[in-house]
């Protein structure tokens, strides 16, 4: 083969390699979304069981202010779990641990704590995967592969998007 053909072959191999990584990342995003949805549904079910919502449980400051005038014998600070509220946190509930087929009866507070920690991890992985997909799409677009579908200018603007706090 002459040098032009070798260079062309090498560029095609690189494009295919990048495209394969992009497709794998997109598949992983879909799988991660399934896990996040299941986790969110489980947390919602636990909140329904405890009859709380994310905003229905008063903050520790509000509970202090309510209790100040009532009795001096009670402790001033009462830890209030935002998910449990006044629900009995020692009540046992069945839970299947993430990534396994093992069911266990564990305390309510432990169950929702595990799910909330797992939810935070899944959110972090989702953001990481989305930025990876953007990066790979941008690389492929720069090489001219996605030019017929998405223009490089539009893709560049998508890659540069950032979430700003309100």
C-alpha positions as CSV (number, residue, x, y, z in Angstrom):
1,X,0.0,0.0,0.0
2,X,1.2,3.5,-0.6
3,X,1.4,6.1,2.1
4,X,-2.0,7.8,1.2
5,X,-3.9,4.5,1.5
6,X,-2.2,3.7,4.8
7,X,-3.1,7.1,6.2
8,X,-6.7,6.8,5.0
9,X,-6.9,3.3,6.5
10,X,-5.5,4.6,9.8
11,X,-8.0,7.5,9.9
12,X,-10.9,5.1,9.3
13,X,-9.7,2.8,12.1
14,X,-9.5,5.9,14.4
15,X,-13.0,7.0,13.4
16,X,-14.4,3.6,14.0
17,X,-12.7,3.3,17.3
18,X,-14.1,6.7,18.4
19,X,-17.6,5.8,17.1
20,X,-17.6,2.5,19.0
21,X,-16.7,4.3,22.2
22,X,-19.6,6.8,21.5
23,X,-22.1,4.0,21.0
24,X,-21.0,2.2,24.1
25,X,-21.3,5.4,26.1
26,X,-24.8,6.0,24.8
27,X,-25.8,2.5,25.7
28,X,-24.4,3.0,29.2
29,X,-26.4,6.3,29.5
30,X,-29.6,4.3,28.8
31,X,-28.7,1.6,31.3
32,X,-27.8,4.2,33.9
33,X,-31.1,6.0,33.4
34,X,-33.0,2.7,34.0
35,X,-31.2,2.3,37.3
36,X,-31.8,5.9,38.3
37,X,-35.5,5.6,37.5
38,X,-35.8,2.4,39.6
39,X,-33.9,4.1,42.4
40,X,-36.2,7.2,42.3
41,X,-39.3,5.0,42.3
42,X,-38.0,3.1,45.4
43,X,-37.3,6.4,47.2
44,X,-40.8,7.6,46.3
45,X,-42.3,4.4,47.7
46,X,-40.4,4.8,50.9
47,X,-41.5,8.5,51.2
48,X,-45.1,7.4,50.6
49,X,-44.8,4.8,53.3
50,X,-43.4,7.3,55.8
51,X,-46.1,9.8,54.5
52,X,-43.4,12.5,53.8
53,X,-42.3,14.4,50.8
54,X,-38.9,16.1,50.1
55,X,-40.3,19.4,51.6
56,X,-42.9,18.2,54.1
57,X,-40.4,17.5,57.0
58,X,-39.5,20.6,58.9
59,X,-35.9,21.7,59.3
60,X,-34.1,21.2,62.6
61,X,-34.3,25.0,63.1
62,X,-38.1,25.0,62.8
63,X,-38.4,22.1,65.2
64,X,-36.2,24.0,67.7
65,X,-38.4,27.1,67.5
66,X,-41.6,25.0,68.0
67,X,-40.1,23.3,71.1
68,X,-38.5,26.3,72.8
69,X,-41.7,27.5,74.5
70,X,-43.1,24.1,75.4
71,X,-40.6,22.4,77.7
72,X,-37.2,23.0,79.0
73,X,-36.6,19.3,79.7
74,X,-36.5,18.3,76.0
75,X,-33.2,18.6,74.2
76,X,-33.0,21.7,72.0
77,X,-31.7,20.0,68.9
78,X,-33.7,17.0,67.6
79,X,-32.3,15.3,64.5
80,X,-35.0,14.9,61.9
81,X,-34.4,12.8,58.9
82,X,-35.9,14.5,55.8
83,X,-37.2,11.1,54.5
84,X,-38.3,9.4,57.7
85,X,-39.8,12.5,59.4
86,X,-41.6,11.2,62.5
87,X,-41.8,7.7,61.0
88,X,-40.4,4.9,63.1
89,X,-36.9,4.6,61.6
90,X,-36.3,1.2,63.3
91,X,-39.3,-0.4,61.4
92,X,-37.9,-3.1,59.2
93,X,-38.5,-3.1,55.4
94,X,-37.5,-5.4,52.7
95,X,-34.9,-4.3,50.2
96,X,-33.1,-5.8,47.3
97,X,-29.5,-4.6,47.4
98,X,-28.3,-2.8,44.2
99,X,-26.5,-5.1,41.8
100,X,-27.5,-8.3,43.6
101,X,-30.4,-10.7,43.8
102,X,-30.3,-10.7,47.6
103,X,-33.4,-9.5,49.6
104,X,-32.9,-8.5,53.2
105,X,-35.1,-7.1,55.9
106,X,-33.3,-3.9,57.2
107,X,-34.3,-0.9,59.2
108,X,-36.3,1.8,57.3
109,X,-33.8,4.5,57.9
110,X,-30.9,2.3,56.6
111,X,-32.9,1.4,53.5
112,X,-33.6,4.9,52.4
113,X,-30.0,6.0,53.3
114,X,-28.6,3.3,51.0
115,X,-30.9,4.3,48.2
116,X,-30.1,8.0,48.6
117,X,-26.4,7.3,48.5
118,X,-26.8,5.1,45.5
119,X,-28.9,7.8,43.8
120,X,-26.2,10.4,44.3
121,X,-23.6,8.1,42.8
122,X,-25.9,7.4,39.8
123,X,-26.5,11.1,39.3
124,X,-22.7,11.7,39.3
125,X,-22.1,8.9,36.8
126,X,-24.9,10.2,34.6
127,X,-23.3,13.6,34.4
128,X,-19.9,12.1,33.7
129,X,-21.3,9.9,30.9
130,X,-23.2,12.8,29.4
131,X,-20.0,14.9,29.2
132,X,-18.2,11.9,27.7
133,X,-20.8,11.5,25.0
134,X,-20.6,15.2,24.2
135,X,-16.8,15.0,24.0
136,X,-16.9,12.0,21.7
137,X,-19.6,13.5,19.5
138,X,-17.5,16.7,19.2
139,X,-14.4,14.7,18.2
140,X,-16.3,12.8,15.6
141,X,-17.9,16.0,14.3
142,X,-14.5,17.7,14.1
143,X,-13.3,14.9,11.9
144,X,-16.3,15.5,9.6
145,X,-18.1,12.2,10.3
146,X,-21.3,13.8,11.7
147,X,-21.3,16.8,9.3
148,X,-24.4,15.5,7.4
149,X,-26.4,15.1,10.7
150,X,-25.2,17.9,13.0
151,X,-23.2,20.8,11.9
152,X,-19.9,21.3,13.9
153,X,-21.0,24.8,15.1
154,X,-24.2,23.4,16.7
155,X,-22.3,20.5,18.2
156,X,-19.6,22.9,19.6
157,X,-22.3,25.0,21.2
158,X,-23.8,21.8,22.8
159,X,-20.4,20.8,24.1
160,X,-19.8,24.2,25.7
161,X,-23.1,24.2,27.5
162,X,-22.8,24.3,31.3
163,X,-25.3,24.2,34.1
164,X,-25.2,27.4,36.1
165,X,-26.9,27.7,39.5
166,X,-29.9,29.9,39.6
